[in-house]
Amino acid sequence: MLRIISGKYRNRKIEQPALEISRPTMDKVKESIFSSIQFKIVDKTFLDLFSGSGSMAIEAISRGASNVTLLELNNVAFNIIKKNISSLQIDNINAIKKDSLLFLQNTSETFDFIFIDAPYADYALLNDSLKLIAQRNILNEDGEIIVETNKVSEVIIPKGLRVFKSKRYGKVDILYITHE
């Protein structure tokens, strides 16, 4: 079980998929990410790619995001996400069972915050996501992309974007990216 750290759903427990399916963001990492954006996330939009349990999306809603879209392709993980949203009776999360790259290729929406936690070994998936976000201008002007990775040297920052902050937690790197 995972927990929501702060906000409206503080200390509520949510289910998570088996570790073979999804690797949840550690509590200390999640807490650090949301502490760094806590005064900026209220009434903002949040996109959670490769969502897993929906933990990051639910945390964003709990802390005041106005609307959250999350994407998960795996059937088991998606069903757990739907169950988590239902158990908390959240109505401003749009859970989509779709490939994240297909979503990025076709969406007309833009977002204030985009969280990317692609499978660790799939750096092409992470880099393709960043490239599409930049090319299609999916990040709002003052928005932030937050990337969780285990190998920062594999992350390619596309033209028009820049890393403005990075943090390391054990073997996990968090990159904060915005427009140049």
N, C-alpha and C positions, 0 to 999 in steps of 0.2 A: 504494500500500500504506500502511496505517496501522500504528502500533505500539502495543503495550500498554506503558504507562509504568513501572508498578511492580507488585510483588507476585509471586504464583505464576507468572504468565505474562509477567513482565517481558521487554521487548525482543522478544517474539514478534510477528511480522508477521501482519496480517489483511488480507483484501481489502476493497475498498470499491466501492460502485456508482458508475457514471458521475456526474459532477457535475451533470448535468441531472436526475438522479433524487434525489440526496441530497447535502447539504452537510455534510461532517464537522466536528465540533467541533475547533478548532485544538488542537495539543498543549499549548501554554502555557495555554490556557483549561481543558482537561481536567485538566492537572496541578494548576492552582490549585484547581479544584473539589474534586478528590480529596484534596488537601493539607488543605483546610479541614474535611473530614469523616473524615479517615483514622483517627482514634481513636474515631469513633462508628459506623463502618460495619460493623465486625467483628460477625458473627453477626446481622446485620440484614437485612431484606427491602428490595428495590430494584425499582422499576418504571420502565422506560424506554419512554416514549411516543414514537411517530414515530422509531423506532430507527435507520433508515438502514442502517448497516453492522453494528450491534450493538456498536460500539466502547465506548460508555459502559457497557453491560450487562456486557461481558466485563471491562472495567476494574474494575467493582464486584466481580465474582466474584474476580478476581485479587487484590484487596485485602481479601478476607475476608468479603464479604457471604454470608449463609447461603443465600439463595435469590433469584433474579432472574427477573422476568417482563419480557419485552420485546414490544412490538407494532409491527408494520410491515405496511402494506397493499399496498405495491407488490410485484408478483411477482418482479421482477429483484432488488430489494433483499432480499426475504425469502429467496430462494434463496442469495444470498451470505451472509446471516446464518447459515443452516443449515450452509453449507459451513465458515464460520469456527468455529462451535461444534463441528462434527465434527472439524475438523483439530486443535483443541486438546483434544479428548476431554473436553468439559465436560458434566456431567450434571445440574447444579443450575441450569440456565437453562431457563425455560419460554418458548419462542419461539412467539408466536401471530400468525398472519396474519389480522388483523382490524382494522377501523376502531377507532381509539383511543376515540372518543366512544361507540361501541356497547359497547365493553368497559367503560368507566367507568359507563355506564348500567346494566349488568347484573351487574357483579362483586359478589361478597360478600366478596372479599379486602380486607385493609387492608395498608398498606405503611409502612415507616419512612422511606424516601427515594423521592421521585418526581421523575424528570428529564423535563422537557418541552422539546423542541426542535422545535416545530411549524414548518412551512414559513414563512419569514420574512414573506412578504406576507399570510399568512392569520392575522390577529390574532383574528378571530372564533373560529377553531379553538382557538387558545391560550386565549382567555378562556372559551370554553365548557368546555374541559378543566378549568380552575381552578374554574369554577362547579360542575361536577359533583363534583369532588373535595371541595369544601366541603359541598355539599348532601348528598352520600351518605356523608360522614365516612370517606373512603377513606384519609386520612392518619392514622397512629397519633398518639397524644397528644403525644409528644416528637419527632415526625417533622418532616422538612423537604422542601419542594418546591423544586427548583432549576430555574429557568427561564432558557433562553438565548434572547435576542431581539436584534433590531437597532434596535428602537424602543420604549424603555421607556415612553414617553408613551402608547402604545397598549394597555398592559397594564392590565386592570381587576382589582383585587384584591377578591375577594368578601368579603362580611360573614363574620366569624369567622376570617379569615386576615389576616396582616400581614407586610410585608417587614421582616426584621430585619437584612439586610445586602445591599449591592449593590456590584458591581465592574464596571469598564469596561475592555475590552481592545480598543483600536482602535475599530472600529465595532460591537463585540459587547458587550452588557450581560448580566450574570448577576445574577439576583435570587434571594435566599434567602428563602423564605417559610415561616412556621409558623403555628400556631394563636395567636389573640389571647389 
